[in-house]
């Protein structure tokens, strides 16, 4: 992975984290009200890790505050989000595609 791709990946992940906190939580879905990500309140800080990356695609995981791991597959301008069970099933599908090709 080149340094340029790595920086792009970090920006995408940060943009997603900011969106989740600022848009979803502030809409009242979690009862947090007008929560905004700040240095003072990092309790919802996600630990993220890039799993794999190509020039146009990115797979990464996030360790959520509730200790659940979520997986994210970015395909150009589309991001698909998976819970662990869904990710496992997706990997079976991907392996089947490889075997059938």
C-alpha positions in Angstrom: 0.0 0.0 0.0 1.4 3.4 -1.0 1.5 6.3 1.4 -0.9 8.2 -0.8 -3.5 5.3 -0.6 -3.0 5.0 3.1 -3.7 8.7 3.6 -6.8 8.5 1.4 -8.0 5.5 3.4 -7.5 7.4 6.7 -9.5 10.4 5.3 -12.3 8.1 4.2 -12.5 6.4 7.6 -12.4 9.8 9.4 -15.1 11.2 7.2 -17.3 8.1 7.9 -16.7 8.4 11.7 -17.5 12.1 11.7 -20.7 11.4 9.6 -21.9 8.7 12.1 -21.4 10.8 15.1 -22.6 14.2 13.8 -25.5 13.0 11.6 -26.9 9.8 13.1 -26.4 10.5 16.8 -27.5 14.1 16.5 -30.7 13.0 14.8 -31.8 11.5 18.1 -31.4 7.8 17.1 -29.3 7.1 20.1 -30.8 9.6 22.6 -27.6 11.6 22.7 -29.2 14.8 21.4 -26.9 17.3 19.8 -23.8 15.3 20.3 -20.8 16.5 18.4 -17.4 14.8 18.2 -15.0 16.9 20.2 -11.6 16.4 22.0 -13.4 16.6 25.3 -15.8 13.7 24.5 -14.2 10.9 22.7 -16.3 8.1 24.3 -17.6 7.1 20.9 -14.1 7.0 19.3 -13.9 4.1 16.9 -10.8 2.0 16.6 -10.4 1.3 12.9 -8.1 -0.9 10.8 -7.7 -1.2 7.1 -8.1 -4.9 6.1 -7.2 -4.6 2.4 -7.0 -1.8 -0.2 -6.5 -1.4 -3.9 -6.5 1.8 -5.9 -10.3 2.1 -6.0 -11.6 -0.3 -3.3 -11.1 -0.5 0.5 -12.1 -2.9 3.2 -11.8 -1.9 6.8 -13.2 -2.8 10.2 -14.2 -0.7 13.2 -14.3 -1.7 16.9 -17.5 -0.1 18.0 -18.0 1.4 21.5 -20.3 -1.6 22.4 -17.4 -4.0 21.6 -19.0 -5.2 18.4 -16.8 -5.3 15.2 -18.3 -3.9 12.0 -16.9 -4.3 8.6 -17.0 -1.8 5.7 -16.5 -2.3 2.1 -16.0 0.8 0.0 -16.5 0.3 -3.8 -15.9 3.6 -5.5 -18.7 5.9 -4.2 -20.7 3.1 -2.5 -20.0 1.8 1.0 -21.5 -1.4 2.3 -21.6 -2.0 6.0 -21.6 -5.4 7.6 -22.1 -6.8 11.1 -19.8 -9.8 11.9 -22.2 -12.5 10.8 -23.0 -10.7 7.6 -19.3 -10.2 6.9 -18.6 -14.0 7.4 -21.4 -14.8 4.9 -20.0 -12.2 2.4 -16.5 -13.9 2.7 -18.1 -17.3 1.9 -19.7 -15.6 -1.2 -16.4 -14.1 -2.2 -14.6 -17.4 -1.9 -17.3 -19.1 -4.0 -16.9 -16.5 -6.7 -13.2 -17.1 -6.7 -13.7 -20.9 -6.9 -16.3 -20.6 -9.7 -14.2 -18.2 -11.9 
